[in-house]
Amino acid sequence: MRDDGPQNEQDWVGDARNELSGMLKDGMDHPSTKPVLTGAAVGVGAAILLPVLTWPVGLAAGAGYMLYRRIKR
């Protein structure tokens, strides 16, 4: 179990950096790429249905949420 604190935040940022770097290097072969793209698509779909969201906000929110879930595991 991780402790909550400044060190944990730095670990999370490093994990996110490593995950994104791996996704950029490996492309669709990386295990996180497809779930993050799916989250982005769901976010865009939600933005189309909700008049207060624009599609770029939905895309970023969906992709960010799925990336967070992949890292948090």
C-alpha positions as CSV (number, residue, x, y, z in Angstrom):
1,M,0.0,0.0,0.0
2,R,1.3,3.5,-0.9
3,D,1.6,6.3,1.6
4,D,-0.1,9.6,0.7
5,G,2.3,12.4,0.6
6,P,4.7,14.4,-1.6
7,Q,6.8,11.3,-2.5
8,N,3.7,9.5,-3.7
9,E,2.9,12.5,-6.0
10,Q,6.4,12.3,-7.5
11,D,6.0,8.6,-8.1
12,W,2.7,9.1,-9.8
13,V,4.1,11.8,-12.1
14,G,7.1,9.5,-12.9
15,D,4.7,6.6,-13.6
16,A,2.6,8.8,-15.9
17,R,5.8,10.0,-17.7
18,N,7.0,6.4,-18.2
19,E,3.6,5.2,-19.4
20,L,3.2,8.0,-21.9
21,S,6.8,7.5,-23.1
22,G,6.1,3.8,-23.6
23,M,2.9,4.5,-25.5
24,L,4.7,6.9,-27.8
25,K,7.5,4.4,-28.5
26,D,5.5,1.2,-28.8
27,G,2.4,2.7,-30.4
28,M,-0.6,0.3,-30.6
29,D,1.6,-2.5,-29.3
30,H,1.7,-0.9,-25.8
31,P,-0.9,-2.4,-23.4
32,S,-2.2,1.1,-22.4
33,T,-2.7,2.6,-25.8
34,K,-6.0,0.9,-26.7
35,P,-7.7,1.6,-23.3
36,V,-6.6,5.2,-23.4
37,L,-7.9,5.7,-26.9
38,T,-11.1,4.0,-26.0
39,G,-11.5,6.5,-23.1
40,A,-10.8,9.4,-25.4
41,A,-13.5,8.1,-27.8
42,V,-16.0,7.8,-24.9
43,G,-15.2,11.3,-23.8
44,V,-15.8,12.7,-27.3
45,G,-19.1,10.8,-27.3
46,A,-20.1,12.2,-24.0
47,A,-19.2,15.7,-25.2
48,I,-21.4,15.3,-28.3
49,L,-24.4,14.4,-26.0
50,L,-23.7,17.1,-23.4
51,P,-24.1,20.6,-24.7
52,V,-21.8,22.1,-22.0
53,L,-18.7,20.1,-23.1
54,T,-16.7,20.6,-26.2
55,W,-15.2,17.6,-27.9
56,P,-11.5,18.5,-27.0
57,V,-12.5,18.7,-23.4
58,G,-14.3,15.3,-23.6
59,L,-11.3,13.8,-25.4
60,A,-8.8,15.0,-22.8
61,A,-11.0,14.0,-19.9
62,G,-11.7,10.5,-21.2
63,A,-8.0,9.9,-22.1
64,G,-6.8,11.3,-18.8
65,Y,-9.2,9.2,-16.8
66,M,-8.2,6.0,-18.5
67,L,-4.5,6.8,-18.2
68,Y,-5.0,7.5,-14.5
69,R,-6.8,4.2,-14.0
70,R,-4.0,2.3,-15.8
71,I,-1.3,4.0,-13.7
72,K,-3.2,3.7,-10.4
73,R,-3.4,-0.1,-10.7
